[in-house]
């Protein structure tokens, strides 16, 4: 019985090592990591608004723009029926799907922090490319980089938050990813509302502002500790 008590005592001391207090640095690490969710949310919110902006359609999809004008008083159904426009939207998700396999390897072998850095850098590059794009292939390339960023970020961020959080608040901390995703969608819609009235390059502002959360994620990620 005495030996059993000793073992239980050792286990208790060992478990206590992982019940760290909430410190400013812990909060910083969680905020930086959770910003990965805002990347995903921002793109979800901004892409739909941008693809319906007249200035964007006139520059890259004039036929779709004319069809939209011809059916202003009708339903939105089939106004945006254009395969290339659909490719612009879906290319991000294809890229995210493919990059998930590479992200899995990096996250497992190089650490969660490495994937967070790659995700932030990729999303930043994609935002810049889309903001300065002059043709459709450039737009698609930018979307592919954004997809890579989302693939890496969505792979690493939930894991990072779960592994950094003390057990008692792990569920709440892990929900930060979902929270920032929703906040990203909300912010993107407000931005689209404002930039829709900035002619002719308001849409460039919308897609370019994606660089802000990407910068937070990458620069902050340089100071993140690796998870236990």
Secondary structure, 3 states (H helix, E strand, C coil): CHHHHHHHHHHHHHHHCCCCCCCHHHHHHHHHHHHHHHHHHHHHHHHHHHCCCHHHHHHHCHHHHHHHHHCCCCCCCCCCCCHHHHHHHHHHHHHHHHHHHHHHHHHHHCCHHHHHHHHHHHHHHHHHHHHHCCCHHHHHHHHHHHHHHHHHHHHHHHHHHHHHCCHHHHHHHHCHHHHHHHHHHHHHHHHHHHHCCCCCCHHHHHHHCHHHHHHHHHHHHCCCCCCC
